[in-house]
Amino acid sequence: MTFIMTTQKQQTIKLAVWTWSWVATLAIATFGPRFIWDDHQLLTVLAILTNLANGVMMIIANRKYFNIMDELQRKIHLESLAITLGLAVVVGLSFSLLDQTNLITFDAEIGFLVGFIGITYLITLFINRSRYL
Amino acid sequence: MKNKLKVLRAEHDMTQQDLAQAVEVSRQTINAIEKGKFDPSLVLAMKLSRLFKEDIETLFIYED
C-alpha cells in the first residue's frame, strides 16, 4: 500500500469518526432535553455547544480529506458538490414554496433537505466516478 | 488530448500502480489519463515528463 493510500485511509477513518460523533451529539442534543435531563436549560446549551464543536471538527476533517485527494479524485468530488449545491438551492426553495402556498400537506422540514443533499451527492459521485474511472 | 503514457510505461516495464506511486497519485488517475478520460494538471504532466525523461509535447499531444 502506497503512502498516499495509507494517508487517505487514515483521513477517511478520521472523517468517519467525526461524522458519527457529530450525529451522536446531534441525537443527544435533540432528544436529551425531553428524555434524559428533563429540559434542564444549562445541560441543553452544553449539548448544543458540544454538537456545534463536533460539527466544526467534522468540517476540518472533511477539508483535510479533500486536501489529500489526488487531482482526479478532487475533480470528481468538486463536480458532484457543484451539482449537489445547485440542486439543493433550487429544489430546496421550490419545496419551501410548495409549503408556503399550501400545495403540500406536510411542513418542508430541514431534514428533507439534508436527506436530499446526501442522496444527490451519493448519486452524482457514483455517476462521476463511472465517467472517469 | 492524446498521450503516450501507456507506451512509455510499457517501455519502462512499469505497472500503473508503480507509475502512480512514482508521481504520487492513485492508480485510477493513471488509468483515466491513459484512456484519455482525464487531462492531468501541469504539475502532474511535468512529473511524468521528468520521470520518463521526455518533453511534455512528446508525452502529450494537444488536438483542437
N, CA and C atoms of all chains as a GROMACS GRO file, in nm:
protein
  591
    1MET      N    1   0.085  -0.120   0.000
    1MET     CA    2   0.000   0.000   0.000
    1MET      C    3   0.088   0.125   0.000
    2THR      N    4   0.056   0.222  -0.090
    2THR     CA    5   0.141   0.340  -0.101
    2THR      C    6   0.117   0.435   0.016
    3PHE      N    7   0.209   0.533   0.028
    3PHE     CA    8   0.198   0.632   0.136
    3PHE      C    9   0.068   0.711   0.122
    4ILE      N   10   0.035   0.748  -0.004
    4ILE     CA   11  -0.088   0.826  -0.029
    4ILE      C   12  -0.210   0.747   0.014
    5MET      N   13  -0.215   0.619  -0.026
    5MET     CA   14  -0.330   0.534   0.008
    5MET      C   15  -0.345   0.521   0.159
    6THR      N   16  -0.232   0.504   0.228
    6THR     CA   17  -0.236   0.491   0.374
    6THR      C   18  -0.288   0.619   0.437
    7THR      N   19  -0.236   0.734   0.390
    7THR     CA   20  -0.281   0.863   0.444
    7THR      C   21  -0.429   0.885   0.417
    8GLN      N   22  -0.472   0.850   0.296
    8GLN     CA   23  -0.614   0.866   0.260
    8GLN      C   24  -0.702   0.780   0.349
    9LYS      N   25  -0.657   0.657   0.375
    9LYS     CA   26  -0.734   0.566   0.458
    9LYS      C   27  -0.746   0.622   0.601
   10GLN      N   28  -0.632   0.672   0.652
   10GLN     CA   29  -0.634   0.730   0.788
   10GLN      C   30  -0.730   0.849   0.795
   11GLN      N   31  -0.725   0.934   0.691
   11GLN     CA   32  -0.809   1.054   0.691
   11GLN      C   33  -0.956   1.017   0.675
   12THR      N   34  -0.984   0.912   0.597
   12THR     CA   35  -1.122   0.865   0.581
   12THR      C   36  -1.177   0.817   0.715
   13ILE      N   37  -1.093   0.744   0.790
   13ILE     CA   38  -1.136   0.694   0.921
   13ILE      C   39  -1.163   0.813   1.015
   14LYS      N   40  -1.073   0.914   1.013
   14LYS     CA   41  -1.092   1.031   1.100
   14LYS      C   42  -1.222   1.103   1.065
   15LEU      N   43  -1.248   1.116   0.934
   15LEU     CA   44  -1.372   1.184   0.891
   15LEU      C   45  -1.495   1.105   0.936
   16ALA      N   46  -1.486   0.971   0.923
   16ALA     CA   47  -1.598   0.886   0.965
   16ALA      C   48  -1.623   0.899   1.115
   17VAL      N   49  -1.514   0.902   1.193
   17VAL     CA   50  -1.527   0.913   1.339
   17VAL      C   51  -1.593   1.045   1.377
   18TRP      N   52  -1.547   1.156   1.317
   18TRP     CA   53  -1.606   1.288   1.350
   18TRP      C   54  -1.750   1.298   1.301
   19THR      N   55  -1.780   1.234   1.188
   19THR     CA   56  -1.918   1.239   1.137
   19THR      C   57  -2.012   1.165   1.232
   20TRP      N   58  -1.970   1.044   1.274
   20TRP     CA   59  -2.054   0.967   1.367
   20TRP      C   60  -2.067   1.038   1.501
   21SER      N   61  -1.958   1.100   1.543
   21SER     CA   62  -1.960   1.174   1.669
   21SER      C   63  -2.057   1.292   1.659
   22TRP      N   64  -2.057   1.359   1.543
   22TRP     CA   65  -2.148   1.472   1.522
   22TRP      C   66  -2.294   1.424   1.523
   23VAL      N   67  -2.319   1.312   1.455
   23VAL     CA   68  -2.456   1.255   1.451
   23VAL      C   69  -2.502   1.216   1.592
   24ALA      N   70  -2.410   1.155   1.667
   24ALA     CA   71  -2.444   1.111   1.803
   24ALA      C   72  -2.475   1.231   1.893
   25THR      N   73  -2.391   1.335   1.886
   25THR     CA   74  -2.414   1.454   1.970
   25THR      C   75  -2.540   1.528   1.926
   26LEU      N   76  -2.571   1.520   1.796
   26LEU     CA   77  -2.695   1.583   1.746
   26LEU      C   78  -2.818   1.511   1.803
   27ALA      N   79  -2.808   1.378   1.807
   27ALA     CA   80  -2.918   1.298   1.862
   27ALA      C   81  -2.935   1.328   2.011
   28ILE      N   82  -2.821   1.340   2.083
   28ILE     CA   83  -2.828   1.370   2.226
   28ILE      C   84  -2.890   1.509   2.248
   29ALA      N   85  -2.844   1.608   2.167
   29ALA     CA   86  -2.897   1.744   2.182
   29ALA      C   87  -3.045   1.752   2.144
   30THR      N   88  -3.089   1.664   2.055
   30THR     CA   89  -3.229   1.665   2.011
   30THR      C   90  -3.322   1.598   2.114
   31PHE      N   91  -3.281   1.478   2.156
   31PHE     CA   92  -3.370   1.400   2.243
   31PHE      C   93  -3.339   1.413   2.393
   32GLY      N   94  -3.216   1.459   2.424
   32GLY     CA   95  -3.176   1.472   2.563
   32GLY      C   96  -3.269   1.557   2.648
   33PRO      N   97  -3.304   1.678   2.604
   33PRO     CA   98  -3.388   1.764   2.688
   33PRO      C   99  -3.520   1.696   2.729
   34ARG      N  100  -3.577   1.617   2.641
   34ARG     CA  101  -3.707   1.555   2.671
   34ARG      C  102  -3.692   1.423   2.747
   35PHE      N  103  -3.593   1.341   2.708
   35PHE     CA  104  -3.587   1.205   2.761
   35PHE      C  105  -3.478   1.180   2.866
   36ILE      N  106  -3.375   1.267   2.872
   36ILE     CA  107  -3.265   1.238   2.966
   36ILE      C  108  -3.259   1.340   3.081
   37TRP      N  109  -3.256   1.470   3.050
   37TRP     CA  110  -3.236   1.566   3.160
   37TRP      C  111  -3.356   1.661   3.183
   38ASP      N  112  -3.470   1.625   3.136
   38ASP     CA  113  -3.595   1.694   3.169
   38ASP      C  114  -3.589   1.847   3.150
   39ASP      N  115  -3.548   1.886   3.031
   39ASP     CA  116  -3.545   2.029   2.992
   39ASP      C  117  -3.458   2.120   3.080
   40HIS      N  118  -3.351   2.064   3.137
   40HIS     CA  119  -3.256   2.147   3.212
   40HIS      C  120  -3.183   2.237   3.112
   41GLN      N  121  -3.198   2.369   3.131
   41GLN     CA  122  -3.151   2.462   3.028
   41GLN      C  123  -2.999   2.458   3.006
   42LEU      N  124  -2.923   2.455   3.118
   42LEU     CA  125  -2.777   2.456   3.108
   42LEU      C  126  -2.727   2.331   3.033
   43LEU      N  127  -2.784   2.215   3.068
   43LEU     CA  128  -2.743   2.090   3.000
   43LEU      C  129  -2.778   2.094   2.851
   44THR      N  130  -2.892   2.156   2.821
   44THR     CA  131  -2.933   2.166   2.680
   44THR      C  132  -2.834   2.254   2.603
   45VAL      N  133  -2.796   2.367   2.663
   45VAL     CA  134  -2.699   2.457   2.598
   45VAL      C  135  -2.566   2.385   2.579
   46LEU      N  136  -2.522   2.312   2.682
   46LEU     CA  137  -2.396   2.236   2.673
   46LEU      C  138  -2.402   2.132   2.562
   47ALA      N  139  -2.516   2.064   2.552
   47ALA     CA  140  -2.532   1.961   2.448
   47ALA      C  141  -2.526   2.023   2.309
   48ILE      N  142  -2.588   2.140   2.293
   48ILE     CA  143  -2.586   2.207   2.162
   48ILE      C  144  -2.445   2.256   2.129
   49LEU      N  145  -2.376   2.312   2.230
   49LEU     CA  146  -2.238   2.359   2.208
   49LEU      C  147  -2.144   2.242   2.173
   50THR      N  148  -2.166   2.127   2.241
   50THR     CA  149  -2.084   2.008   2.211
   50THR      C  150  -2.109   1.963   2.068
   51ASN      N  151  -2.235   1.966   2.026
   51ASN     CA  152  -2.270   1.927   1.890
   51ASN      C  153  -2.207   2.023   1.789
   52LEU      N  154  -2.211   2.153   1.822
   52LEU     CA  155  -2.152   2.254   1.732
   52LEU      C  156  -2.001   2.231   1.718
   53ALA      N  157  -1.933   2.205   1.832
   53ALA     CA  158  -1.789   2.181   1.829
   53ALA      C  159  -1.756   2.056   1.747
   54ASN      N  160  -1.838   1.952   1.763
   54ASN     CA  161  -1.818   1.830   1.684
   54ASN      C  162  -1.837   1.857   1.535
   55GLY      N  163  -1.934   1.942   1.505
   55GLY     CA  164  -1.960   1.979   1.365
   55GLY      C  165  -1.841   2.051   1.304
   56VAL      N  166  -1.780   2.141   1.383
   56VAL     CA  167  -1.662   2.214   1.334
   56VAL      C  168  -1.548   2.116   1.308
   57MET      N  169  -1.529   2.020   1.399
   57MET     CA  170  -1.423   1.920   1.382
   57MET      C  171  -1.450   1.833   1.258
   58MET      N  172  -1.578   1.804   1.234
   58MET     CA  173  -1.613   1.725   1.115
   58MET      C  174  -1.579   1.803   0.988
   59ILE      N  175  -1.605   1.933   0.989
   59ILE     CA  176  -1.575   2.017   0.872
   59ILE      C  177  -1.423   2.021   0.848
   60ILE      N  178  -1.347   2.036   0.957
   60ILE     CA  179  -1.200   2.039   0.944
   60ILE      C  180  -1.149   1.906   0.887
   61ALA      N  181  -1.205   1.795   0.939
   61ALA     CA  182  -1.165   1.662   0.890
   61ALA      C  183  -1.201   1.647   0.742
   62ASN      N  184  -1.316   1.703   0.702
   62ASN     CA  185  -1.358   1.694   0.562
   62ASN      C  186  -1.264   1.775   0.472
   63ARG      N  187  -1.221   1.891   0.523
   63ARG     CA  188  -1.128   1.974   0.445
   63ARG      C  189  -0.996   1.900   0.424
   64LYS      N  190  -0.946   1.836   0.533
   64LYS     CA  191  -0.821   1.760   0.523
   64LYS      C  192  -0.837   1.644   0.426
   65TYR      N  193  -0.955   1.580   0.432
   65TYR     CA  194  -0.985   1.467   0.343
   65TYR      C  195  -0.976   1.513   0.197
   66PHE      N  196  -1.029   1.632   0.169
   66PHE     CA  197  -1.021   1.686   0.033
   66PHE      C  198  -0.878   1.716  -0.008
   67ASN      N  199  -0.802   1.771   0.087
   67ASN     CA  200  -0.666   1.814   0.055
   67ASN      C  201  -0.569   1.699   0.027
   68ILE      N  202  -0.599   1.579   0.074
   68ILE     CA  203  -0.507   1.467   0.046
   68ILE      C  204  -0.550   1.388  -0.078
   69MET      N  205  -0.664   1.428  -0.137
   69MET     CA  206  -0.707   1.359  -0.261
   69MET      C  207  -0.612   1.396  -0.375
   70ASP      N  208  -0.600   1.309  -0.475
   70ASP     CA  209  -0.523   1.349  -0.592
   70ASP      C  210  -0.616   1.429  -0.685
   71GLU      N  211  -0.561   1.481  -0.794
   71GLU     CA  212  -0.638   1.578  -0.874
   71GLU      C  213  -0.764   1.520  -0.940
   72LEU      N  214  -0.761   1.395  -0.978
   72LEU     CA  215  -0.881   1.336  -1.039
   72LEU      C  216  -0.990   1.313  -0.934
   73GLN      N  217  -0.949   1.263  -0.818
   73GLN     CA  218  -1.047   1.241  -0.710
   73GLN      C  219  -1.112   1.374  -0.671
   74ARG      N  220  -1.028   1.480  -0.663
   74ARG     CA  221  -1.080   1.613  -0.626
   74ARG      C  222  -1.178   1.664  -0.731
   75LYS      N  223  -1.143   1.641  -0.858
   75LYS     CA  224  -1.232   1.685  -0.968
   75LYS      C  225  -1.368   1.615  -0.959
   76ILE      N  226  -1.364   1.484  -0.934
   76ILE     CA  227  -1.488   1.406  -0.923
   76ILE      C  228  -1.575   1.460  -0.808
   77HIS      N  229  -1.512   1.483  -0.693
   77HIS     CA  230  -1.588   1.532  -0.577
   77HIS      C  231  -1.637   1.675  -0.599
   78LEU      N  232  -1.553   1.761  -0.659
   78LEU     CA  233  -1.593   1.901  -0.680
   78LEU      C  234  -1.711   1.911  -0.776
   79GLU      N  235  -1.709   1.832  -0.884
   79GLU     CA  236  -1.822   1.833  -0.978
   79GLU      C  237  -1.949   1.786  -0.909
   80SER      N  238  -1.935   1.682  -0.826
   80SER     CA  239  -2.051   1.630  -0.753
   80SER      C  240  -2.104   1.734  -0.655
   81LEU      N  241  -2.012   1.804  -0.587
   81LEU     CA  242  -2.053   1.907  -0.491
   81LEU      C  243  -2.122   2.023  -0.562
   82ALA      N  244  -2.071   2.060  -0.679
   82ALA     CA  245  -2.130   2.172  -0.754
   82ALA      C  246  -2.275   2.139  -0.793
   83ILE      N  247  -2.296   2.018  -0.843
   83ILE     CA  248  -2.432   1.977  -0.882
   83ILE      C  249  -2.522   1.969  -0.758
   84THR      N  250  -2.466   1.911  -0.651
   84THR     CA  251  -2.545   1.895  -0.527
   84THR      C  252  -2.584   2.031  -0.469
   85LEU      N  253  -2.490   2.125  -0.466
   85LEU     CA  254  -2.520   2.259  -0.413
   85LEU      C  255  -2.628   2.327  -0.496
   86GLY      N  256  -2.612   2.322  -0.628
   86GLY     CA  257  -2.711   2.384  -0.716
   86GLY      C  258  -2.849   2.324  -0.696
   87LEU      N  259  -2.856   2.192  -0.694
   87LEU     CA  260  -2.985   2.124  -0.678
   87LEU      C  261  -3.045   2.152  -0.540
   88ALA      N  262  -2.959   2.158  -0.437
   88ALA     CA  263  -3.008   2.182  -0.301
   88ALA      C  264  -3.075   2.320  -0.293
   89VAL      N  265  -3.014   2.420  -0.354
   89VAL     CA  266  -3.072   2.556  -0.351
   89VAL      C  267  -3.203   2.559  -0.431
   90VAL      N  268  -3.198   2.508  -0.554
   90VAL     CA  269  -3.315   2.516  -0.643
   90VAL      C  270  -3.430   2.430  -0.589
   91VAL      N  271  -3.402   2.304  -0.560
   91VAL     CA  272  -3.507   2.213  -0.513
   91VAL      C  273  -3.555   2.255  -0.373
   92GLY      N  274  -3.460   2.300  -0.288
   92GLY     CA  275  -3.495   2.343  -0.154
   92GLY      C  276  -3.592   2.460  -0.155
   93LEU      N  277  -3.565   2.559  -0.240
   93LEU     CA  278  -3.654   2.676  -0.248
   93LEU      C  279  -3.789   2.640  -0.309
   94SER      N  280  -3.788   2.552  -0.410
   94SER     CA  281  -3.915   2.508  -0.470
   94SER      C  282  -4.000   2.434  -0.366
   95PHE      N  283  -3.933   2.349  -0.287
   95PHE     CA  284  -4.000   2.272  -0.182
   95PHE      C  285  -4.061   2.367  -0.078
   96SER      N  286  -3.983   2.471  -0.042
   96SER     CA  287  -4.030   2.570   0.055
   96SER      C  288  -4.152   2.645   0.000
   97LEU      N  289  -4.148   2.677  -0.130
   97LEU     CA  290  -4.261   2.746  -0.194
   97LEU      C  291  -4.387   2.660  -0.192
   98LEU      N  292  -4.368   2.530  -0.216
   98LEU     CA  293  -4.481   2.437  -0.212
   98LEU      C  294  -4.547   2.439  -0.074
   99ASP      N  295  -4.461   2.450   0.030
   99ASP     CA  296  -4.513   2.454   0.167
   99ASP      C  297  -4.586   2.587   0.193
  100GLN      N  298  -4.521   2.698   0.152
  100GLN     CA  299  -4.580   2.831   0.176
  100GLN      C  300  -4.714   2.849   0.105
  101THR      N  301  -4.725   2.790  -0.013
  101THR     CA  302  -4.850   2.806  -0.088
  101THR      C  303  -4.951   2.695  -0.057
  102ASN      N  304  -4.916   2.613   0.045
  102ASN     CA  305  -5.003   2.504   0.090
  102ASN      C  306  -5.037   2.401  -0.019
  103LEU      N  307  -4.944   2.382  -0.109
  103LEU     CA  308  -4.966   2.281  -0.213
  103LEU      C  309  -4.926   2.141  -0.164
  104ILE      N  310  -4.851   2.137  -0.051
  104ILE     CA  311  -4.823   2.008   0.012
  104ILE      C  312  -4.885   2.010   0.152
  105THR      N  313  -4.924   1.892   0.198
  105THR     CA  314  -4.998   1.887   0.326
  105THR      C  315  -4.906   1.885   0.447
  106PHE      N  316  -4.777   1.857   0.426
  106PHE     CA  317  -4.684   1.850   0.539
  106PHE      C  318  -4.587   1.970   0.535
  107ASP      N  319  -4.512   1.990   0.646
  107ASP     CA  320  -4.417   2.102   0.654
  107ASP      C  321  -4.287   2.067   0.581
  108ALA      N  322  -4.227   2.168   0.517
  108ALA     CA  323  -4.097   2.148   0.449
  108ALA      C  324  -3.986   2.158   0.553
  109GLU      N  325  -3.960   2.045   0.620
  109GLU     CA  326  -3.860   2.042   0.728
  109GLU      C  327  -3.719   2.041   0.668
  110ILE      N  328  -3.623   2.093   0.747
  110ILE     CA  329  -3.482   2.097   0.703
  110ILE      C  330  -3.426   1.956   0.682
  111GLY      N  331  -3.483   1.858   0.757
  111GLY     CA  332  -3.438   1.720   0.745
  111GLY      C  333  -3.453   1.665   0.604
  112PHE      N  334  -3.561   1.708   0.536
  112PHE     CA  335  -3.583   1.663   0.398
  112PHE      C  336  -3.468   1.711   0.309
  113LEU      N  337  -3.429   1.839   0.332
  113LEU     CA  338  -3.322   1.898   0.251
  113LEU      C  339  -3.188   1.827   0.276
  114VAL      N  340  -3.161   1.798   0.404
  114VAL     CA  341  -3.036   1.729   0.438
  114VAL      C  342  -3.033   1.590   0.372
  115GLY      N  343  -3.145   1.520   0.380
  115GLY     CA  344  -3.156   1.389   0.315
  115GLY      C  345  -3.138   1.400   0.165
  116PHE      N  346  -3.199   1.501   0.107
  116PHE     CA  347  -3.189   1.522  -0.038
  116PHE      C  348  -3.043   1.548  -0.078
  117ILE      N  349  -2.975   1.632   0.003
  117ILE     CA  350  -2.834   1.663  -0.026
  117ILE      C  351  -2.749   1.536  -0.022
  118GLY      N  352  -2.770   1.454   0.081
  118GLY     CA  353  -2.693   1.330   0.095
  118GLY      C  354  -2.714   1.236  -0.023
  119ILE      N  355  -2.839   1.216  -0.059
  119ILE     CA  356  -2.872   1.123  -0.169
  119ILE      C  357  -2.818   1.178  -0.303
  120THR      N  358  -2.836   1.309  -0.325
  120THR     CA  359  -2.787   1.370  -0.450
  120THR      C  360  -2.636   1.358  -0.462
  121TYR      N  361  -2.566   1.383  -0.351
  121TYR     CA  362  -2.419   1.374  -0.352
  121TYR      C  363  -2.374   1.231  -0.384
  122LEU      N  364  -2.440   1.134  -0.324
  122LEU     CA  365  -2.405   0.994  -0.349
  122LEU      C  366  -2.428   0.957  -0.496
  123ILE      N  367  -2.544   0.998  -0.550
  123ILE     CA  368  -2.576   0.963  -0.690
  123ILE      C  369  -2.478   1.031  -0.786
  124THR      N  370  -2.452   1.162  -0.764
  124THR     CA  371  -2.361   1.233  -0.855
  124THR      C  372  -2.218   1.180  -0.845
  125LEU      N  373  -2.179   1.139  -0.724
  125LEU     CA  374  -2.046   1.079  -0.708
  125LEU      C  375  -2.036   0.949  -0.788
  126PHE      N  376  -2.140   0.868  -0.778
  126PHE     CA  377  -2.143   0.741  -0.849
  126PHE      C  378  -2.135   0.764  -1.001
  127ILE      N  379  -2.215   0.861  -1.050
  127ILE     CA  380  -2.216   0.890  -1.195
  127ILE      C  381  -2.079   0.944  -1.239
  128ASN      N  382  -2.023   1.038  -1.162
  128ASN     CA  383  -1.894   1.097  -1.199
  128ASN      C  384  -1.782   0.994  -1.196
  129ARG      N  385  -1.785   0.906  -1.098
  129ARG     CA  386  -1.682   0.801  -1.089
  129ARG      C  387  -1.687   0.710  -1.211
  130SER      N  388  -1.810   0.675  -1.252
  130SER     CA  389  -1.821   0.586  -1.368
  130SER      C  390  -1.781   0.657  -1.497
  131ARG      N  391  -1.790   0.791  -1.498
  131ARG     CA  392  -1.747   0.867  -1.616
  131ARG      C  393  -1.595   0.865  -1.633
  132TYR      N  394  -1.524   0.877  -1.520
  132TYR     CA  395  -1.379   0.892  -1.527
  132TYR      C  396  -1.302   0.761  -1.502
  133LEU      N  397  -1.362   0.671  -1.423
  133LEU     CA  398  -1.283   0.553  -1.385
  133LEU      C  399  -1.322   0.428  -1.463
  134MET      N  400  -0.714   1.528  -2.539
  134MET     CA  401  -0.568   1.526  -2.556
  134MET      C  402  -0.518   1.381  -2.556
  135LYS      N  403  -0.440   1.348  -2.658
  135LYS     CA  404  -0.383   1.212  -2.663
  135LYS      C  405  -0.253   1.209  -2.583
  136ASN      N  406  -0.209   1.089  -2.548
  136ASN     CA  407  -0.080   1.080  -2.478
  136ASN      C  408  -0.013   0.945  -2.504
  137LYS      N  409   0.118   0.942  -2.474
  137LYS     CA  410   0.195   0.819  -2.497
  137LYS      C  411   0.230   0.750  -2.365
  138LEU      N  412   0.150   0.777  -2.266
  138LEU     CA  413   0.180   0.728  -2.132
  138LEU      C  414   0.189   0.575  -2.127
  139LYS      N  415   0.092   0.511  -2.190
  139LYS     CA  416   0.086   0.365  -2.184
  139LYS      C  417   0.210   0.302  -2.251
  140VAL      N  418   0.249   0.362  -2.365
  140VAL     CA  419   0.365   0.311  -2.439
  140VAL      C  420   0.492   0.328  -2.355
  141LEU      N  421   0.509   0.450  -2.303
  141LEU     CA  422   0.630   0.478  -2.223
  141LEU      C  423   0.634   0.393  -2.096
  142ARG      N  424   0.517   0.373  -2.037
  142ARG     CA  425   0.510   0.289  -1.917
  142ARG      C  426   0.553   0.146  -1.950
  143ALA      N  427   0.507   0.098  -2.064
  143ALA     CA  428   0.544  -0.038  -2.107
  143ALA      C  429   0.694  -0.047  -2.136
  144GLU      N  430   0.747   0.057  -2.201
  144GLU     CA  431   0.891   0.059  -2.232
  144GLU      C  432   0.976   0.056  -2.105
  145HIS      N  433   0.925   0.121  -2.000
  145HIS     CA  434   0.998   0.123  -1.873
  145HIS      C  435   0.960   0.008  -1.781
  146ASP      N  436   0.878  -0.082  -1.836
  146ASP     CA  437   0.836  -0.202  -1.761
  146ASP      C  438   0.775  -0.167  -1.624
  147MET      N  439   0.682  -0.073  -1.630
  147MET     CA  440   0.616  -0.030  -1.506
  147MET      C  441   0.469  -0.066  -1.511
  148THR      N  442   0.412  -0.097  -1.395
  148THR     CA  443   0.267  -0.116  -1.388
  148THR      C  444   0.203   0.020  -1.360
  149GLN      N  445   0.071   0.025  -1.374
  149GLN     CA  446   0.001   0.150  -1.342
  149GLN      C  447   0.024   0.188  -1.197
  150GLN      N  448   0.028   0.086  -1.111
  150GLN     CA  449   0.050   0.110  -0.968
  150GLN      C  450   0.189   0.168  -0.943
  151ASP      N  451   0.290   0.113  -1.013
  151ASP     CA  452   0.428   0.166  -0.998
  151ASP      C  453   0.434   0.313  -1.036
  152LEU      N  454   0.370   0.343  -1.151
  152LEU     CA  455   0.373   0.480  -1.202
  152LEU      C  456   0.296   0.574  -1.107
  153ALA      N  457   0.181   0.526  -1.061
  153ALA     CA  458   0.101   0.607  -0.969
  153ALA      C  459   0.180   0.642  -0.844
  154GLN      N  460   0.252   0.543  -0.794
  154GLN     CA  461   0.333   0.562  -0.674
  154GLN      C  462   0.446   0.662  -0.701
  155ALA      N  463   0.506   0.651  -0.820
  155ALA     CA  464   0.620   0.738  -0.854
  155ALA      C  465   0.579   0.885  -0.864
  156VAL      N  466   0.457   0.910  -0.910
  156VAL     CA  467   0.414   1.050  -0.927
  156VAL      C  468   0.308   1.091  -0.822
  157GLU      N  469   0.290   1.008  -0.723
  157GLU     CA  470   0.203   1.036  -0.607
  157GLU      C  471   0.057   1.066  -0.642
  158VAL      N  472   0.000   0.979  -0.724
  158VAL     CA  473  -0.146   0.985  -0.749
  158VAL      C  474  -0.201   0.843  -0.735
  159SER      N  475  -0.332   0.829  -0.752
  159SER     CA  476  -0.391   0.696  -0.743
  159SER      C  477  -0.375   0.622  -0.876
  160ARG      N  478  -0.383   0.490  -0.870
  160ARG     CA  479  -0.374   0.409  -0.992
  160ARG      C  480  -0.488   0.444  -1.087
  161GLN      N  481  -0.605   0.475  -1.032
  161GLN     CA  482  -0.721   0.511  -1.113
  161GLN      C  483  -0.695   0.637  -1.195
  162THR      N  484  -0.617   0.728  -1.138
  162THR     CA  485  -0.586   0.853  -1.211
  162THR      C  486  -0.497   0.822  -1.331
  163ILE      N  487  -0.398   0.735  -1.312
  163ILE     CA  488  -0.311   0.695  -1.424
  163ILE      C  489  -0.394   0.628  -1.532
  164ASN      N  490  -0.484   0.541  -1.490
  164ASN     CA  491  -0.571   0.470  -1.584
  164ASN      C  492  -0.657   0.569  -1.664
  165ALA      N  493  -0.714   0.668  -1.594
  165ALA     CA  494  -0.800   0.767  -1.661
  165ALA      C  495  -0.719   0.851  -1.761
  166ILE      N  496  -0.594   0.884  -1.726
  166ILE     CA  497  -0.510   0.962  -1.818
  166ILE      C  498  -0.478   0.878  -1.942
  167GLU      N  499  -0.439   0.753  -1.918
  167GLU     CA  500  -0.405   0.664  -2.031
  167GLU      C  501  -0.522   0.648  -2.127
  168LYS      N  502  -0.643   0.641  -2.071
  168LYS     CA  503  -0.760   0.621  -2.156
  168LYS      C  504  -0.809   0.752  -2.219
  169GLY      N  505  -0.742   0.863  -2.184
  169GLY     CA  506  -0.781   0.993  -2.239
  169GLY      C  507  -0.907   1.050  -2.177
  170LYS      N  508  -0.947   0.995  -2.062
  170LYS     CA  509  -1.068   1.044  -1.996
  170LYS      C  510  -1.039   1.166  -1.909
  171PHE      N  511  -0.912   1.184  -1.873
  171PHE     CA  512  -0.876   1.293  -1.782
  171PHE      C  513  -0.743   1.354  -1.826
  172ASP      N  514  -0.741   1.488  -1.836
  172ASP     CA  515  -0.618   1.560  -1.868
  172ASP      C  516  -0.550   1.602  -1.738
  173PRO      N  517  -0.423   1.564  -1.721
  173PRO     CA  518  -0.356   1.596  -1.593
  173PRO      C  519  -0.324   1.744  -1.581
  174SER      N  520  -0.296   1.787  -1.458
  174SER     CA  521  -0.253   1.925  -1.434
  174SER      C  522  -0.112   1.941  -1.489
  175LEU      N  523  -0.067   2.066  -1.496
  175LEU     CA  524   0.069   2.093  -1.545
  175LEU      C  525   0.173   2.029  -1.453
  176VAL      N  526   0.148   2.034  -1.323
  176VAL     CA  527   0.242   1.975  -1.227
  176VAL      C  528   0.257   1.825  -1.249
  177LEU      N  529   0.143   1.757  -1.265
  177LEU     CA  530   0.148   1.612  -1.287
  177LEU      C  531   0.212   1.579  -1.422
  178ALA      N  532   0.180   1.660  -1.524
  178ALA     CA  533   0.240   1.639  -1.657
  178ALA      C  534   0.392   1.654  -1.649
  179MET      N  535   0.438   1.753  -1.570
  179MET     CA  536   0.584   1.773  -1.557
  179MET      C  537   0.649   1.660  -1.480
  180LYS      N  538   0.581   1.608  -1.379
  180LYS     CA  539   0.634   1.493  -1.303
  180LYS      C  540   0.652   1.374  -1.396
  181LEU      N  541   0.549   1.350  -1.480
  181LEU     CA  542   0.555   1.238  -1.574
  181LEU      C  543   0.666   1.260  -1.677
  182SER      N  544   0.677   1.384  -1.724
  182SER     CA  545   0.778   1.420  -1.822
  182SER      C  546   0.919   1.396  -1.765
  183ARG      N  547   0.942   1.437  -1.642
  183ARG     CA  548   1.073   1.417  -1.577
  183ARG      C  549   1.102   1.270  -1.555
  184LEU      N  550   0.998   1.198  -1.513
  184LEU     CA  551   1.016   1.055  -1.484
  184LEU      C  552   1.060   0.978  -1.608
  185PHE      N  553   0.994   1.008  -1.720
  185PHE     CA  554   1.026   0.936  -1.844
  185PHE      C  555   1.134   1.004  -1.928
  186LYS      N  556   1.184   1.118  -1.878
  186LYS     CA  557   1.288   1.196  -1.947
  186LYS      C  558   1.246   1.228  -2.092
  187GLU      N  559   1.122   1.275  -2.104
  187GLU     CA  560   1.068   1.314  -2.234
  187GLU      C  561   1.008   1.454  -2.221
  188ASP      N  562   1.004   1.528  -2.333
  188ASP     CA  563   0.937   1.658  -2.331
  188ASP      C  564   0.787   1.638  -2.309
  189ILE      N  565   0.724   1.739  -2.250
  189ILE     CA  566   0.579   1.732  -2.230
  189ILE      C  567   0.508   1.717  -2.366
  190GLU      N  568   0.561   1.789  -2.467
  190GLU     CA  569   0.499   1.785  -2.602
  190GLU      C  570   0.509   1.645  -2.663
  191THR      N  571   0.612   1.570  -2.623
  191THR     CA  572   0.626   1.432  -2.674
  191THR      C  573   0.526   1.340  -2.602
  192LEU      N  574   0.511   1.367  -2.474
  192LEU     CA  575   0.425   1.283  -2.390
  192LEU      C  576   0.276   1.307  -2.417
  193PHE      N  577   0.242   1.436  -2.432
  193PHE     CA  578   0.100   1.472  -2.454
  193PHE      C  579   0.085   1.544  -2.587
  194ILE      N  580  -0.012   1.501  -2.664
  194ILE     CA  581  -0.037   1.561  -2.796
  194ILE      C  582  -0.170   1.636  -2.792
  195TYR      N  583  -0.159   1.769  -2.801
  195TYR     CA  584  -0.280   1.851  -2.797
  195TYR      C  585  -0.348   1.853  -2.933
  196GLU      N  586  -0.478   1.829  -2.933
  196GLU     CA  587  -0.555   1.832  -3.058
  196GLU      C  588  -0.670   1.931  -3.044
  197ASP      N  589  -0.691   2.015  -3.145
  197ASP     CA  590  -0.803   2.113  -3.142
  197ASP      C  591  -0.937   2.042  -3.153
   0.00000   0.00000   0.00000
